[in-house]
Amino acid sequence: MTGSLFLSGGGGAEDSLRLDTAFASAVGSGPLWYWPVAMVPAESDYAACLEWVTGVFSPLGLNDIQMWDGAGDEPARRLPEFRGVYIGGGNTFRLLAVLRRNGLLTALKRFLENGGAVYGGSAGAAVMGVDITTVAHLDVDSCHTTDTRGLDLLAGHGVFVHHRLQDTPRAREWARENRRPVVALHERAGAVVADGQFTAVGFEPVHLVGDQVRSLQPGESVMLPLTTPDTQPR
């Protein structure tokens, strides 16, 4: 991966300000492609979502923002037209289904390989991990998903979002059962992955969970993967 991956734990704009600023710097003048498709259209106002994301990034100098609402043919073909992609929160199972149906799992990996910047917020962050069962306690699987594999852009790590310290036993249990390490993101925590280096960016630590738990303070970096004898990939 020669591009940059940005992961947000799922808080509000004030919680992700440092991560948003780093992402805006990576995307430059754009264009940015915003995907709110983790949310069900009938239950969400996509126009209001676009207005929100524009309000986040316009003050950071990023004004050229377009939205994909899940419609249209071959969105994967359009990816090279953009410098960055922002994948918002919602239901992770729905998001994975939309990405898979439109051939975007492979396309996003290629986009990153070609130097693009991808931001995943909440569900958008969870789908970047090895498997989305990390959010089974948060999201209802109305899609009846049989293949829960994510993009696996974090060297075999699963991603927990909206993480609280009291959720650590759940993350450790998932790591033990799946023999995979976990990136656990507080709502005020974020991370940037570039050139195999994982850097905590935000206002709270990022927790790397395996047999042991390691806290990365904002600004601290580690090379991926982080594995322990009890969390070696199968």
C-alpha positions in Angstrom: 0.0 0.0 0.0 1.7 3.2 -1.2 -1.3 5.5 -0.4 -2.6 6.4 3.0 -5.4 4.9 5.1 -7.2 7.0 7.7 -9.3 5.4 10.4 -11.7 7.1 12.7 -13.4 5.6 15.8 -16.7 7.2 15.0 -17.1 10.4 17.0 -18.2 13.8 15.9 -16.3 16.4 13.9 -14.7 17.8 17.0 -13.5 14.4 18.0 -11.8 13.7 14.7 -10.4 17.2 14.0 -6.8 16.1 14.0 -7.4 13.1 11.8 -9.6 15.2 9.4 -6.8 17.8 9.2 -4.3 15.1 8.2 -6.6 13.7 5.7 -7.4 17.1 4.1 -3.6 17.6 3.8 -3.2 14.3 2.0 -6.0 15.0 -0.4 -5.0 18.5 -1.1 -7.4 20.4 -3.3 -9.3 17.2 -4.2 -11.5 16.1 -5.6 -12.8 14.0 -2.7 -15.4 11.3 -3.2 -17.8 10.9 -0.3 -19.7 7.6 0.2 -22.5 7.7 2.7 -23.7 4.2 1.5 -23.4 2.5 4.9 -26.6 4.3 5.8 -30.0 3.1 4.4 -31.2 5.7 1.9 -34.8 5.5 3.0 -33.8 6.3 6.6 -31.1 8.9 5.8 -30.9 12.3 4.1 -27.8 11.9 1.9 -28.0 15.5 0.9 -27.7 16.5 4.5 -24.8 14.1 4.9 -23.0 15.8 2.0 -23.7 19.2 3.6 -22.2 17.9 6.9 -19.0 16.5 5.3 -18.6 19.7 3.3 -18.8 21.6 6.5 -16.1 19.5 8.0 -13.6 19.8 5.2 -14.3 23.2 3.6 -12.7 25.0 6.6 -9.6 22.7 6.1 -9.2 23.9 2.5 -10.9 20.9 0.8 -13.9 22.2 -1.2 -14.1 19.9 -4.3 -16.3 17.2 -2.8 -18.6 14.9 -4.8 -20.9 12.2 -3.5 -21.7 8.7 -4.6 -25.1 7.5 -3.4 -24.7 3.9 -4.4 -26.4 4.4 -7.8 -24.9 4.3 -11.2 -22.8 1.8 -13.1 -19.2 0.9 -12.5 -18.2 3.2 -9.6 -14.9 1.3 -9.5 -14.1 2.7 -12.9 -14.4 6.3 -11.6 -12.1 5.9 -8.7 -8.9 7.2 -10.5 -10.7 10.5 -11.0 -10.4 11.3 -7.3 -7.5 12.0 -4.9 -9.4 10.7 -1.9 -12.4 8.7 -0.8 -14.3 9.3 2.5 -16.4 6.3 3.6 -18.8 7.3 6.3 -20.5 5.4 9.2 -23.7 3.5 9.4 -24.3 -0.3 9.2 -21.1 -2.2 8.5 -22.9 -5.2 7.0 -24.7 -3.0 4.6 -21.5 -1.2 3.7 -19.7 -4.4 3.0 -22.5 -5.6 0.8 -22.6 -2.4 -1.2 -18.8 -2.4 -1.7 -18.8 -6.1 -2.8 -21.8 -5.7 -5.1 -20.1 -2.8 -6.9 -16.6 -4.4 -7.2 -15.1 -1.9 -4.9 -13.2 -4.1 -2.5 -10.5 -4.8 -5.1 -10.8 -1.3 -6.6 -10.1 0.4 -3.2 -7.0 -1.7 -2.7 -5.8 -0.7 -6.2 -6.7 2.9 -5.5 -4.4 2.8 -2.4 -1.7 1.0 -4.3 -1.7 3.9 -6.8 -1.2 6.5 -4.0 -4.8 7.4 -3.1 -6.0 8.4 0.3 -9.0 6.5 1.9 -10.8 7.6 5.1 -13.0 5.2 7.0 -15.2 6.5 9.7 -16.9 4.1 12.1 -18.4 1.4 9.8 -15.9 2.7 7.2 -13.1 2.0 9.5 -14.4 -1.4 10.6 -14.6 -2.7 7.0 -10.9 -2.0 6.5 -10.0 -4.7 8.9 -9.7 -8.5 8.3 -13.3 -9.2 9.3 -16.4 -7.2 10.2 -17.6 -9.5 13.0 -15.8 -7.0 15.2 -19.0 -4.9 15.0 -21.5 -7.7 15.5 -22.4 -6.3 18.9 -23.1 -2.9 17.3 -24.8 -3.5 14.0 -27.8 -5.7 12.9 -27.0 -7.9 10.0 -30.1 -7.4 7.9 -28.1 -8.4 4.8 -27.7 -12.0 6.2 -24.0 -11.8 5.4 -22.3 -15.1 4.8 -18.8 -13.8 3.9 -17.8 -11.3 6.6 -14.2 -10.7 5.4 -13.2 -7.1 5.1 -10.6 -5.4 3.0 -7.8 -6.6 5.3 -5.7 -3.5 4.9 -4.2 -3.7 8.4 -2.0 -6.7 8.2 -4.5 -9.1 9.6 -6.0 -6.9 12.3 -9.6 -6.5 13.1 -11.0 -3.1 13.8 -13.2 -2.2 16.8 -14.9 1.2 16.7 -16.8 3.2 19.3 -14.4 1.5 21.7 -14.5 2.1 25.4 -12.1 0.8 28.1 -14.8 -1.4 29.4 -15.1 -3.0 26.0 -11.5 -4.4 26.2 -12.5 -7.9 27.4 -14.8 -8.1 24.3 -11.9 -7.1 22.0 -9.5 -9.6 23.7 -12.1 -12.4 23.3 -12.5 -11.6 19.6 -8.7 -11.7 19.2 -8.5 -15.0 21.0 -11.3 -16.7 19.1 -10.1 -15.4 15.7 -6.4 -15.6 16.4 -6.1 -12.1 15.0 -4.9 -8.9 16.7 -7.3 -5.9 17.1 -7.1 -2.2 16.5 -9.5 -0.7 19.0 -10.5 2.9 18.3 -12.2 5.2 20.9 -14.5 7.8 19.4 -11.9 10.5 19.9 -9.1 8.3 18.5 -7.9 7.9 15.0 -5.0 6.3 13.1 -3.1 6.7 9.8 -1.6 3.7 8.1 1.1 4.4 5.4 4.0 2.4 4.2 3.3 -0.3 6.8 3.5 2.2 9.7 0.6 2.7 12.0 0.4 6.1 13.7 -2.1 7.1 16.4 -3.7 10.5 15.5 -6.4 12.0 17.7 -7.2 13.0 21.3 -7.3 9.5 22.9 -4.9 6.5 22.7 -5.4 3.7 20.2 -5.4 0.3 21.8 -3.7 -2.6 20.0 -5.2 -5.8 21.5 -4.0 -9.3 21.3 -2.9 -11.6 24.2 -1.6 -8.3 25.6 -3.0 -4.8 25.3 -0.8 -1.9 24.1 -1.8 1.7 24.1 -0.5 4.1 21.5 -0.6 7.7 22.5 -1.4 10.3 19.9 1.7 10.8 17.7 3.1 7.4 18.6 3.8 4.9 15.7 4.4 1.2 15.4 5.1 -1.0 12.4 2.4 -3.5 11.5 1.7 -6.3 12.1 1.6 -6.4 15.9 1.1 -10.1 16.8 1.6 -12.2 19.9 1.9 -16.0 20.2 -1.9 -16.2 20.9 -3.0 -14.1 18.0 -0.9 -15.4 15.1 -3.0 -15.5 11.9 -4.3 -18.9 10.9 
